[in-house]
């Protein structure tokens, strides 16, 4: 984050010693250390939350992709089954070449409402 070396820290310590004085310097160093620790914990917590959200989003995307793939596979299988059933129905309903529809027994159409008599 910051590129602070040993000599920079020594210079800051000497300036702090001159400004604050030797009596208040330890208490100020403790307070500064406490605040730095709080900031580090807060930054670490935010990083963990962001990582958790990213992992959760990746997991949701992978689950959605798997569900889409499964649905697509199911639809393809259903299409294949329907085409097989259609083919079976067509082959069973086709007449042999020497048989005509006149040879089959015909079913009369249902009566119309005017033909029905109420008793």
N, CA, C and O atoms as a Tinker XYZ file with bonds, in Angstrom:
   476  protein
     1  N      0.831000   -1.173000    0.000000    73     2
     2  CA     0.000000    0.000000    0.000000    64     1     3
     3  C      0.881000    1.244000    0.000000    63     2     4     5
     4  O      0.962000    1.950000   -1.005000    81     3
     5  N      1.533000    1.511000    1.109000    73     3     6
     6  CA     2.476000    2.621000    1.165000    64     5     7
     7  C      3.868000    2.039000    1.164000    63     6     8     9
     8  O      4.108000    0.963000    1.711000    81     7
     9  N      4.783000    2.761000    0.545000    73     7    10
    10  CA     6.167000    2.304000    0.514000    64     9    11
    11  C      6.955000    3.117000    1.533000    63    10    12    13
    12  O      7.615000    4.097000    1.190000    81    11
    13  N      6.874000    2.693000    2.790000    73    11    14
    14  CA     7.567000    3.398000    3.865000    64    13    15
    15  C      8.675000    2.489000    4.361000    63    14    16    17
    16  O      8.429000    1.361000    4.789000    81    15
    17  N      9.890000    2.990000    4.297000    73    15    18
    18  CA    11.041000    2.210000    4.728000    64    17    19
    19  C     11.414000    2.509000    6.176000    63    18    20    21
    20  O     10.735000    3.260000    6.876000    81    19
    21  N     12.519000    1.894000    6.601000    73    19    22
    22  CA    12.976000    2.028000    7.977000    64    21    23
    23  C     13.329000    3.473000    8.313000    63    22    24    25
    24  O     12.950000    3.966000    9.376000    81    23
    25  N     14.039000    4.150000    7.437000    73    23    26
    26  CA    14.491000    5.513000    7.725000    64    25    27
    27  C     13.320000    6.498000    7.768000    63    26    28    29
    28  O     13.358000    7.466000    8.528000    81    27
    29  N     12.312000    6.269000    6.985000    73    27    30
    30  CA    11.133000    7.129000    7.044000    64    29    31
    31  C     10.428000    6.983000    8.389000    63    30    32    33
    32  O      9.974000    7.965000    8.977000    81    31
    33  N     10.342000    5.729000    8.869000    73    31    34
    34  CA     9.716000    5.492000   10.166000    64    33    35
    35  C     10.536000    6.137000   11.284000    63    34    36    37
    36  O      9.970000    6.708000   12.217000    81    35
    37  N     11.846000    6.051000   11.196000    73    35    38
    38  CA    12.705000    6.693000   12.202000    64    37    39
    39  C     12.512000    8.208000   12.192000    63    38    40    41
    40  O     12.445000    8.828000   13.253000    81    39
    41  N     12.423000    8.797000   11.027000    73    39    42
    42  CA    12.226000   10.240000   10.911000    64    41    43
    43  C     10.880000   10.652000   11.518000    63    42    44    45
    44  O     10.799000   11.657000   12.226000    81    43
    45  N      9.821000    9.873000   11.241000    73    43    46
    46  CA     8.506000   10.173000   11.820000    64    45    47
    47  C      8.568000   10.050000   13.348000    63    46    48    49
    48  O      7.970000   10.862000   14.054000    81    47
    49  N      9.283000    9.048000   13.864000    73    47    50
    50  CA     9.421000    8.863000   15.316000    64    49    51
    51  C     10.145000   10.023000   15.972000    63    50    52    53
    52  O      9.729000   10.485000   17.034000    81    51
    53  N     11.213000   10.501000   15.365000    73    51    54
    54  CA    11.972000   11.628000   15.919000    64    53    55
    55  C     11.108000   12.886000   15.921000    63    54    56    57
    56  O     11.095000   13.625000   16.906000    81    55
    57  N     10.387000   13.136000   14.827000    73    55    58
    58  CA     9.521000   14.320000   14.763000    64    57    59
    59  C      8.405000   14.213000   15.807000    63    58    60    61
    60  O      8.082000   15.198000   16.470000    81    59
    61  N      7.818000   13.025000   15.955000    73    59    62
    62  CA     6.770000   12.826000   16.960000    64    61    63
    63  C      7.331000   13.036000   18.359000    63    62    64    65
    64  O      6.651000   13.618000   19.204000    81    63
    65  N      8.555000   12.577000   18.630000    73    63    66
    66  CA     9.181000   12.767000   19.936000    64    65    67
    67  C      9.375000   14.244000   20.230000    63    66    68    69
    68  O      9.141000   14.680000   21.357000    81    67
    69  N      9.794000   15.021000   19.248000    73    67    70
    70  CA    10.003000   16.450000   19.439000    64    69    71
    71  C      8.679000   17.204000   19.626000    63    70    72    73
    72  O      8.595000   18.121000   20.442000    81    71
    73  N      7.635000   16.810000   18.858000    73    71    74
    74  CA     6.359000   17.525000   18.911000    64    73    75
    75  C      5.567000   17.142000   20.158000    63    74    76    77
    76  O      5.067000   18.027000   20.853000    81    75
    77  N      5.440000   15.874000   20.455000    73    75    78
    78  CA     4.588000   15.406000   21.543000    64    77    79
    79  C      5.336000   15.396000   22.865000    63    78    80    81
    80  O      4.769000   15.739000   23.902000    81    79
    81  N      6.546000   15.023000   22.839000    73    79    82
    82  CA     7.317000   14.922000   24.073000    64    81    83
    83  C      7.450000   13.479000   24.509000    63    82    84    85
    84  O      6.666000   12.624000   24.098000    81    83
    85  N      8.456000   13.200000   25.353000    73    83    86
    86  CA     8.723000   11.822000   25.748000    64    85    87
    87  C      7.658000   11.237000   26.677000    63    86    88    89
    88  O      7.541000   10.015000   26.768000    81    87
    89  N      6.882000   12.070000   27.366000    73    87    90
    90  CA     5.897000   11.555000   28.313000    64    89    91
    91  C      4.641000   11.033000   27.588000    63    90    92    93
    92  O      4.098000    9.998000   27.974000    81    91
    93  N      4.186000   11.720000   26.569000    73    91    94
    94  CA     2.944000   11.353000   25.878000    64    93    95
    95  C      3.174000   10.442000   24.658000    63    94    96    97
    96  O      2.222000    9.900000   24.097000    81    95
    97  N      4.424000   10.283000   24.260000    73    95    98
    98  CA     4.724000    9.497000   23.062000    64    97    99
    99  C      4.280000    8.039000   23.170000    63    98   100   101
   100  O      3.699000    7.542000   22.205000    81    99
   101  N      4.511000    7.307000   24.281000    73    99   102
   102  CA     4.060000    5.908000   24.345000    64   101   103
   103  C      2.534000    5.766000   24.239000    63   102   104   105
   104  O      2.032000    4.864000   23.569000    81   103
   105  N      1.803000    6.669000   24.910000    73   103   106
   106  CA     0.349000    6.606000   24.832000    64   105   107
   107  C     -0.127000    6.910000   23.410000    63   106   108   109
   108  O     -1.058000    6.273000   22.918000    81   107
   109  N      0.501000    7.870000   22.759000    73   107   110
   110  CA     0.129000    8.206000   21.380000    64   109   111
   111  C      0.461000    7.057000   20.429000    63   110   112   113
   112  O     -0.297000    6.785000   19.498000    81   111
   113  N      1.591000    6.379000   20.658000    73   111   114
   114  CA     1.974000    5.242000   19.808000    64   113   115
   115  C      0.969000    4.103000   19.972000    63   114   116   117
   116  O      0.592000    3.464000   18.990000    81   115
   117  N      0.524000    3.840000   21.230000    73   115   118
   118  CA    -0.478000    2.817000   21.467000    64   117   119
   119  C     -1.797000    3.157000   20.766000    63   118   120   121
   120  O     -2.417000    2.298000   20.139000    81   119
   121  N     -2.214000    4.419000   20.881000    73   119   122
   122  CA    -3.455000    4.849000   20.244000    64   121   123
   123  C     -3.354000    4.725000   18.725000    63   122   124   125
   124  O     -4.287000    4.261000   18.069000    81   123
   125  N     -2.217000    5.142000   18.175000    73   123   126
   126  CA    -2.018000    5.030000   16.721000    64   125   127
   127  C     -2.014000    3.562000   16.294000    63   126   128   129
   128  O     -2.591000    3.209000   15.266000    81   127
   129  N     -1.369000    2.719000   17.075000    73   127   130
   130  CA    -1.351000    1.284000   16.771000    64   129   131
   131  C     -2.750000    0.677000   16.825000    63   130   132   133
   132  O     -3.099000   -0.178000   16.011000    81   131
   133  N     -3.551000    1.132000   17.799000    73   131   134
   134  CA    -4.920000    0.647000   17.915000    64   133   135
   135  C     -5.734000    1.049000   16.680000    63   134   136   137
   136  O     -6.481000    0.234000   16.138000    81   135
   137  N     -5.595000    2.283000   16.242000    73   135   138
   138  CA    -6.342000    2.744000   15.070000    64   137   139
   139  C     -5.885000    2.026000   13.798000    63   138   140   141
   140  O     -6.710000    1.687000   12.949000    81   139
   141  N     -4.585000    1.793000   13.663000    73   139   142
   142  CA    -4.078000    1.065000   12.495000    64   141   143
   143  C     -4.619000   -0.361000   12.494000    63   142   144   145
   144  O     -4.989000   -0.886000   11.444000    81   143
   145  N     -4.664000   -0.985000   13.665000    73   143   146
   146  CA    -5.214000   -2.339000   13.767000    64   145   147
   147  C     -6.688000   -2.376000   13.390000    63   146   148   149
   148  O     -7.129000   -3.292000   12.695000    81   147
   149  N     -7.456000   -1.380000   13.846000    73   147   150
   150  CA    -8.879000   -1.318000   13.494000    64   149   151
   151  C     -9.069000   -1.167000   11.984000    63   150   152   153
   152  O     -9.920000   -1.822000   11.381000    81   151
   153  N     -8.272000   -0.303000   11.398000    73   151   154
   154  CA    -8.379000   -0.089000    9.949000    64   153   155
   155  C     -8.013000   -1.373000    9.207000    63   154   156   157
   156  O     -8.685000   -1.738000    8.242000    81   155
   157  N     -6.967000   -2.055000    9.640000    73   155   158
   158  CA    -6.576000   -3.307000    8.987000    64   157   159
   159  C     -7.668000   -4.366000    9.111000    63   158   160   161
   160  O     -7.951000   -5.080000    8.149000    81   159
   161  N     -8.289000   -4.473000   10.303000    73   159   162
   162  CA    -9.373000   -5.439000   10.479000    64   161   163
   163  C    -10.573000   -5.088000    9.601000    63   162   164   165
   164  O    -11.210000   -5.972000    9.030000    81   163
   165  N    -10.875000   -3.797000    9.497000    73   163   166
   166  CA   -11.997000   -3.373000    8.669000    64   165   167
   167  C    -11.729000   -3.690000    7.190000    63   166   168   169
   168  O    -12.609000   -4.188000    6.488000    81   167
   169  N    -10.520000   -3.399000    6.730000    73   167   170
   170  CA   -10.163000   -3.692000    5.336000    64   169   171
   171  C    -10.207000   -5.199000    5.099000    63   170   172   173
   172  O    -10.680000   -5.645000    4.054000    81   171
   173  N     -9.724000   -5.978000    6.046000    73   171   174
   174  CA    -9.754000   -7.426000    5.906000    64   173   175
   175  C    -11.193000   -7.936000    5.872000    63   174   176   177
   176  O    -11.513000   -8.832000    5.091000    81   175
   177  N    -12.050000   -7.381000    6.703000    73   175   178
   178  CA   -13.461000   -7.784000    6.714000    64   177   179
   179  C    -14.133000   -7.461000    5.385000    63   178   180   181
   180  O    -14.897000   -8.274000    4.863000    81   179
   181  N    -13.858000   -6.288000    4.837000    73   179   182
   182  CA   -14.445000   -5.912000    3.547000    64   181   183
   183  C    -13.944000   -6.845000    2.445000    63   182   184   185
   184  O    -14.722000   -7.268000    1.590000    81   183
   185  N    -12.670000   -7.161000    2.459000    73   183   186
   186  CA   -12.117000   -8.089000    1.463000    64   185   187
   187  C    -12.781000   -9.457000    1.564000    63   186   188   189
   188  O    -13.122000  -10.057000    0.544000    81   187
   189  N    -12.967000   -9.953000    2.782000    73   187   190
   190  CA   -13.614000  -11.256000    2.967000    64   189   191
   191  C    -15.050000  -11.227000    2.462000    63   190   192   193
   192  O    -15.503000  -12.177000    1.823000    81   191
   193  N    -15.768000  -10.142000    2.743000    73   191   194
   194  CA   -17.151000  -10.028000    2.269000    64   193   195
   195  C    -17.213000  -10.008000    0.746000    63   194   196   197
   196  O    -18.077000  -10.648000    0.147000    81   195
   197  N    -16.301000   -9.276000    0.126000    73   195   198
   198  CA   -16.275000   -9.211000   -1.343000    64   197   199
   199  C    -15.948000  -10.581000   -1.923000    63   198   200   201
   200  O    -16.581000  -11.014000   -2.886000    81   199
   201  N    -14.961000  -11.268000   -1.342000    73   199   202
   202  CA   -14.612000  -12.613000   -1.816000    64   201   203
   203  C    -15.782000  -13.578000   -1.663000    63   202   204   205
   204  O    -16.040000  -14.393000   -2.549000    81   203
   205  N    -16.491000  -13.483000   -0.533000    73   203   206
   206  CA   -17.642000  -14.354000   -0.297000    64   205   207
   207  C    -18.735000  -14.086000   -1.334000    63   206   208   209
   208  O    -19.329000  -15.025000   -1.864000    81   207
   209  N    -19.001000  -12.822000   -1.623000    73   207   210
   210  CA   -20.018000  -12.482000   -2.620000    64   209   211
   211  C    -19.621000  -12.962000   -4.012000    63   210   212   213
   212  O    -20.467000  -13.447000   -4.764000    81   211
   213  N    -18.345000  -12.830000   -4.361000    73   211   214
   214  CA   -17.876000  -13.296000   -5.668000    64   213   215
   215  C    -18.022000  -14.811000   -5.788000    63   214   216   217
   216  O    -18.466000  -15.319000   -6.818000    81   215
   217  N    -17.644000  -15.528000   -4.727000    73   215   218
   218  CA   -17.790000  -16.982000   -4.751000    64   217   219
   219  C    -19.257000  -17.390000   -4.846000    63   218   220   221
   220  O    -19.599000  -18.337000   -5.554000    81   219
   221  N    -20.116000  -16.677000   -4.135000    73   219   222
   222  CA   -21.550000  -16.962000   -4.180000    64   221   223
   223  C    -22.109000  -16.709000   -5.580000    63   222   224   225
   224  O    -22.907000  -17.496000   -6.088000    81   223
   225  N    -21.688000  -15.611000   -6.193000    73   223   226
   226  CA   -22.160000  -15.306000   -7.549000    64   225   227
   227  C    -21.671000  -16.352000   -8.551000    63   226   228   229
   228  O    -22.432000  -16.767000   -9.425000    81   227
   229  N    -20.415000  -16.782000   -8.435000    73   227   230
   230  CA   -19.891000  -17.815000   -9.327000    64   229   231
   231  C    -20.655000  -19.130000   -9.139000    63   230   232   233
   232  O    -20.942000  -19.830000  -10.110000    81   231
   233  N    -20.980000  -19.456000   -7.897000    73   231   234
   234  CA   -21.728000  -20.675000   -7.617000    64   233   235
   235  C    -23.128000  -20.600000   -8.223000    63   234   236   237
   236  O    -23.606000  -21.573000   -8.807000    81   235
   237  N    -23.784000  -19.448000   -8.084000    73   235   238
   238  CA   -25.117000  -19.280000   -8.662000    64   237   239
   239  C    -25.065000  -19.403000  -10.180000    63   238   240   241
   240  O    -25.927000  -20.047000  -10.779000    81   239
   241  N    -24.062000  -18.792000  -10.808000    73   239   242
   242  CA   -23.932000  -18.869000  -12.263000    64   241   243
   243  C    -23.698000  -20.307000  -12.712000    63   242   244   245
   244  O    -24.271000  -20.747000  -13.709000    81   243
   245  N    -22.860000  -21.039000  -11.984000    73   243   246
   246  CA   -22.596000  -22.425000  -12.382000    64   245   247
   247  C    -23.844000  -23.290000  -12.188000    63   246   248   249
   248  O    -24.112000  -24.174000  -13.002000    81   247
   249  N    -24.614000  -23.043000  -11.116000    73   247   250
   250  CA   -25.856000  -23.794000  -10.917000    64   249   251
   251  C    -26.859000  -23.487000  -12.016000    63   250   252   253
   252  O    -27.522000  -24.393000  -12.520000    81   251
   253  N    -26.977000  -22.217000  -12.393000    73   251   254
   254  CA   -27.894000  -21.852000  -13.474000    64   253   255
   255  C    -27.477000  -22.505000  -14.783000    63   254   256   257
   256  O    -28.324000  -22.980000  -15.541000    81   255
   257  N    -26.183000  -22.531000  -15.050000    73   255   258
   258  CA   -25.692000  -23.153000  -16.278000    64   257   259
   259  C    -25.993000  -24.648000  -16.273000    63   258   260   261
   260  O    -26.407000  -25.202000  -17.291000    81   259
   261  N    -25.787000  -25.300000  -15.135000    73   259   262
   262  CA   -26.094000  -26.733000  -15.035000    64   261   263
   263  C    -27.581000  -26.986000  -15.229000    63   262   264   265
   264  O    -27.965000  -27.935000  -15.913000    81   263
   265  N    -28.420000  -26.146000  -14.632000    73   263   266
   266  CA   -29.867000  -26.311000  -14.800000    64   265   267
   267  C    -30.273000  -26.119000  -16.257000    63   266   268   269
   268  O    -31.085000  -26.879000  -16.785000    81   267
   269  N    -29.703000  -25.096000  -16.910000    73   267   270
   270  CA   -30.010000  -24.869000  -18.331000    64   269   271
   271  C    -29.602000  -26.074000  -19.165000    63   270   272   273
   272  O    -30.344000  -26.503000  -20.049000    81   271
   273  N    -28.427000  -26.617000  -18.887000    73   271   274
   274  CA   -27.960000  -27.784000  -19.634000    64   273   275
   275  C    -28.880000  -28.978000  -19.421000    63   274   276   277
   276  O    -29.206000  -29.693000  -20.369000    81   275
   277  N    -29.300000  -29.197000  -18.170000    73   275   278
   278  CA   -30.195000  -30.318000  -17.881000    64   277   279
   279  C    -31.546000  -30.132000  -18.560000    63   278   280   281
   280  O    -32.105000  -31.089000  -19.097000    81   279
   281  N    -32.075000  -28.912000  -18.542000    73   279   282
   282  CA   -33.358000  -28.640000  -19.191000    64   281   283
   283  C    -33.234000  -28.837000  -20.696000    63   282   284   285
   284  O    -34.119000  -29.419000  -21.323000    81   283
   285  N    -32.143000  -28.354000  -21.275000    73   283   286
   286  CA   -31.921000  -28.520000  -22.714000    64   285   287
   287  C    -31.844000  -30.006000  -23.065000    63   286   288   289
   288  O    -32.423000  -30.444000  -24.059000    81   287
   289  N    -31.137000  -30.769000  -22.255000    73   287   290
   290  CA   -31.014000  -32.204000  -22.494000    64   289   291
   291  C    -32.384000  -32.872000  -22.372000    63   290   292   293
   292  O    -32.727000  -33.725000  -23.191000    81   291
   293  N    -33.171000  -32.496000  -21.360000    73   291   294
   294  CA   -34.504000  -33.061000  -21.184000    64   293   295
   295  C    -35.397000  -32.731000  -22.376000    63   294   296   297
   296  O    -36.148000  -33.586000  -22.844000    81   295
   297  N    -35.318000  -31.491000  -22.869000    73   295   298
   298  CA   -36.140000  -31.089000  -24.021000    64   297   299
   299  C    -35.744000  -31.893000  -25.253000    63   298   300   301
   300  O    -36.609000  -32.336000  -26.008000    81   299
   301  N    -34.460000  -32.081000  -25.458000    73   299   302
   302  CA   -34.002000  -32.858000  -26.612000    64   301   303
   303  C    -34.478000  -34.312000  -26.513000    63   302   304   305
   304  O    -34.904000  -34.901000  -27.506000    81   303
   305  N    -34.401000  -34.882000  -25.310000    73   303   306
   306  CA   -34.879000  -36.247000  -25.126000    64   305   307
   307  C    -36.387000  -36.331000  -25.364000    63   306   308   309
   308  O    -36.872000  -37.290000  -25.964000    81   307
   309  N    -37.122000  -35.326000  -24.893000    73   307   310
   310  CA   -38.575000  -35.306000  -25.093000    64   309   311
   311  C    -38.912000  -35.179000  -26.569000    63   310   312   313
   312  O    -39.836000  -35.833000  -27.053000    81   311
   313  N    -38.165000  -34.337000  -27.295000    73   311   314
   314  CA   -38.395000  -34.210000  -28.735000    64   313   315
   315  C    -38.156000  -35.542000  -29.430000    63   314   316   317
   316  O    -38.922000  -35.940000  -30.307000    81   315
   317  N    -37.095000  -36.221000  -29.037000    73   315   318
   318  CA   -36.804000  -37.531000  -29.629000    64   317   319
   319  C    -37.899000  -38.535000  -29.328000    63   318   320   321
   320  O    -38.283000  -39.310000  -30.204000    81   319
   321  N    -38.409000  -38.537000  -28.105000    73   319   322
   322  CA   -39.485000  -39.455000  -27.740000    64   321   323
   323  C    -40.756000  -39.141000  -28.510000    63   322   324   325
   324  O    -41.442000  -40.051000  -28.976000    81   323
   325  N    -41.072000  -37.862000  -28.645000    73   323   326
   326  CA   -42.278000  -37.467000  -29.381000    64   325   327
   327  C    -42.160000  -37.868000  -30.845000    63   326   328   329
   328  O    -43.122000  -38.358000  -31.436000    81   327
   329  N    -40.994000  -37.664000  -31.427000    73   327   330
   330  CA   -40.836000  -38.047000  -32.836000    64   329   331
   331  C    -40.927000  -39.572000  -32.990000    63   330   332   333
   332  O    -41.472000  -40.061000  -33.979000    81   331
   333  N    -40.398000  -40.321000  -32.022000    73   331   334
   334  CA   -40.532000  -41.782000  -32.069000    64   333   335
   335  C    -41.993000  -42.199000  -31.963000    63   334   336   337
   336  O    -42.439000  -43.087000  -32.689000    81   335
   337  N    -42.733000  -41.570000  -31.070000    73   335   338
   338  CA   -44.161000  -41.881000  -30.919000    64   337   339
   339  C    -44.916000  -41.520000  -32.182000    63   338   340   341
   340  O    -45.756000  -42.294000  -32.639000    81   339
   341  N    -44.632000  -40.349000  -32.763000    73   339   342
   342  CA   -45.295000  -39.954000  -34.014000    64   341   343
   343  C    -45.007000  -40.950000  -35.127000    63   342   344   345
   344  O    -45.898000  -41.322000  -35.891000    81   343
   345  N    -43.774000  -41.367000  -35.206000    73   343   346
   346  CA   -43.409000  -42.319000  -36.247000    64   345   347
   347  C    -44.127000  -43.650000  -36.026000    63   346   348   349
   348  O    -44.585000  -44.270000  -36.986000    81   347
   349  N    -44.229000  -44.092000  -34.783000    73   347   350
   350  CA   -44.924000  -45.337000  -34.473000    64   349   351
   351  C    -46.408000  -45.229000  -34.810000    63   350   352   353
   352  O    -46.995000  -46.154000  -35.371000    81   351
   353  N    -47.007000  -44.093000  -34.465000    73   351   354
   354  CA   -48.430000  -43.894000  -34.754000    64   353   355
   355  C    -48.662000  -43.860000  -36.254000    63   354   356   357
   356  O    -49.613000  -44.469000  -36.746000    81   355
   357  N    -47.822000  -43.171000  -36.977000    73   355   358
   358  CA   -47.969000  -43.096000  -38.434000    64   357   359
   359  C    -47.823000  -44.472000  -39.070000    63   358   360   361
   360  O    -48.575000  -44.826000  -39.978000    81   359
   361  N    -46.869000  -45.234000  -38.598000    73   359   362
   362  CA   -46.647000  -46.553000  -39.203000    64   361   363
   363  C    -47.788000  -47.511000  -38.857000    63   362   364   365
   364  O    -48.095000  -48.407000  -39.643000    81   363
   365  N    -48.414000  -47.339000  -37.705000    73   363   366
   366  CA   -49.499000  -48.247000  -37.346000    64   365   367
   367  C    -50.824000  -47.827000  -37.970000    63   366   368   369
   368  O    -51.722000  -48.661000  -38.090000    81   367
   369  N    -50.981000  -46.585000  -38.366000    73   367   370
   370  CA   -52.245000  -46.125000  -38.950000    64   369   371
   371  C    -52.234000  -46.144000  -40.471000    63   370   372   373
   372  O    -53.286000  -45.964000  -41.085000    81   371
   373  N    -51.122000  -46.349000  -41.078000    73   371   374
   374  CA   -51.093000  -46.409000  -42.542000    64   373   375
   375  C    -51.698000  -47.730000  -43.005000    63   374   376   377
   376  O    -51.493000  -48.775000  -42.386000    81   375
   377  N    -52.439000  -47.665000  -44.092000    73   375   378
   378  CA   -53.085000  -48.861000  -44.635000    64   377   379
   379  C    -52.111000  -49.618000  -45.517000    63   378   380   381
   380  O    -51.254000  -49.026000  -46.172000    81   379
   381  N    -52.251000  -50.916000  -45.526000    73   379   382
   382  CA   -51.433000  -51.681000  -46.462000    64   381   383
   383  C    -51.818000  -51.290000  -47.893000    63   382   384   385
   384  O    -52.926000  -50.799000  -48.110000    81   383
   385  N    -50.945000  -51.493000  -48.858000    73   383   386
   386  CA   -51.196000  -51.027000  -50.219000    64   385   387
   387  C    -52.432000  -51.649000  -50.857000    63   386   388   389
   388  O    -53.043000  -50.985000  -51.693000    81   387
   389  N    -52.845000  -52.859000  -50.534000    73   387   390
   390  CA   -53.982000  -53.497000  -51.188000    64   389   391
   391  C    -55.303000  -53.230000  -50.465000    63   390   392   393
   392  O    -56.353000  -53.657000  -50.943000    81   391
   393  N    -55.276000  -52.534000  -49.325000    73   391   394
   394  CA   -56.491000  -52.279000  -48.574000    64   393   395
   395  C    -56.912000  -50.829000  -48.791000    63   394   396   397
   396  O    -56.067000  -49.935000  -48.825000    81   395
   397  N    -58.201000  -50.597000  -48.937000    73   395   398
   398  CA   -58.705000  -49.235000  -49.121000    64   397   399
   399  C    -59.578000  -48.874000  -47.946000    63   398   400   401
   400  O    -59.917000  -49.723000  -47.121000    81   399
   401  N    -59.933000  -47.634000  -47.877000    73   399   402
   402  CA   -60.765000  -47.178000  -46.759000    64   401   403
   403  C    -62.184000  -47.691000  -46.891000    63   402   404   405
   404  O    -62.897000  -47.773000  -45.891000    81   403
   405  N    -62.619000  -48.041000  -48.106000    73   403   406
   406  CA   -63.977000  -48.561000  -48.291000    64   405   407
   407  C    -64.113000  -49.948000  -47.680000    63   406   408   409
   408  O    -65.212000  -50.334000  -47.282000    81   407
   409  N    -63.023000  -50.708000  -47.596000    73   407   410
   410  CA   -63.064000  -52.041000  -47.024000    64   409   411
   411  C    -63.245000  -52.009000  -45.511000    63   410   412   413
   412  O    -63.759000  -52.957000  -44.918000    81   411
   413  N    -62.815000  -50.901000  -44.889000    73   411   414
   414  CA   -62.915000  -50.799000  -43.434000    64   413   415
   415  C    -64.327000  -50.407000  -43.046000    63   414   416   417
   416  O    -65.031000  -49.752000  -43.815000    81   415
   417  N    -64.731000  -50.797000  -41.884000    73   415   418
   418  CA   -66.039000  -50.430000  -41.375000    64   417   419
   419  C    -66.021000  -48.939000  -41.042000    63   418   420   421
   420  O    -65.115000  -48.461000  -40.359000    81   419
   421  N    -67.003000  -48.224000  -41.517000    73   419   422
   422  CA   -67.033000  -46.791000  -41.261000    64   421   423
   423  C    -67.926000  -46.507000  -40.071000    63   422   424   425
   424  O    -68.942000  -47.170000  -39.857000    81   423
   425  N    -67.537000  -45.533000  -39.324000    73   423   426
   426  CA   -68.295000  -45.142000  -38.144000    64   425   427
   427  C    -69.125000  -43.929000  -38.533000    63   426   428   429
   428  O    -68.589000  -42.964000  -39.078000    81   427
   429  N    -70.436000  -43.963000  -38.259000    73   427   430
   430  CA   -71.261000  -42.827000  -38.641000    64   429   431
   431  C    -70.922000  -41.617000  -37.786000    63   430   432   433
   432  O    -70.496000  -41.762000  -36.640000    81   431
   433  N    -71.110000  -40.413000  -38.344000    73   431   434
   434  CA   -70.809000  -39.206000  -37.570000    64   433   435
   435  C    -71.822000  -39.046000  -36.447000    63   434   436   437
   436  O    -72.922000  -39.590000  -36.541000    81   435
   437  N    -71.492000  -38.330000  -35.404000    73   435   438
   438  CA   -72.432000  -38.133000  -34.302000    64   437   439
   439  C    -73.621000  -37.306000  -34.783000    63   438   440   441
   440  O    -73.471000  -36.507000  -35.707000    81   439
   441  N    -74.788000  -37.477000  -34.185000    73   439   442
   442  CA   -75.980000  -36.753000  -34.613000    64   441   443
   443  C    -75.858000  -35.267000  -34.290000    63   442   444   445
   444  O    -75.205000  -34.865000  -33.327000    81   443
   445  N    -76.505000  -34.477000  -35.124000    73   443   446
   446  CA   -76.510000  -33.035000  -34.891000    64   445   447
   447  C    -77.596000  -32.728000  -33.881000    63   446   448   449
   448  O    -78.462000  -33.567000  -33.636000    81   447
   449  N    -77.570000  -31.539000  -33.285000    73   447   450
   450  CA   -78.560000  -31.208000  -32.263000    64   449   451
   451  C    -79.997000  -31.228000  -32.791000    63   450   452   453
   452  O    -80.921000  -31.472000  -32.015000    81   451
   453  N    -80.211000  -30.982000  -34.067000    73   451   454
   454  CA   -81.569000  -31.012000  -34.603000    64   453   455
   455  C    -82.064000  -32.433000  -34.788000    63   454   456   457
   456  O    -83.272000  -32.666000  -34.819000    81   455
   457  N    -81.156000  -33.385000  -34.911000    73   455   458
   458  CA   -81.550000  -34.770000  -35.097000    64   457   459
   459  C    -81.875000  -35.470000  -33.780000    63   458   460   461
   460  O    -82.481000  -36.542000  -33.775000    81   459
   461  N    -81.475000  -34.870000  -32.677000    73   459   462
   462  CA   -81.730000  -35.483000  -31.371000    64   461   463
   463  C    -83.157000  -35.128000  -30.949000    63   462   464   465
   464  O    -83.547000  -33.961000  -30.941000    81   463
   465  N    -83.909000  -36.142000  -30.607000    73   463   466
   466  CA   -85.269000  -35.884000  -30.139000    64   465   467
   467  C    -85.333000  -36.103000  -28.655000    63   466   468   469
   468  O    -84.798000  -37.077000  -28.123000    81   467
   469  N    -85.976000  -35.210000  -28.015000    73   467   470
   470  CA   -86.137000  -35.316000  -26.564000    64   469   471
   471  C    -87.467000  -35.987000  -26.244000    63   470   472   473
   472  O    -88.502000  -35.596000  -26.783000    81   471
   473  N    -87.453000  -36.948000  -25.412000    73   471   474
   474  CA   -88.683000  -37.668000  -25.065000    64   473   475
   475  C    -89.171000  -37.285000  -23.703000    63   474   476
   476  O    -90.195000  -37.794000  -23.248000    81   475
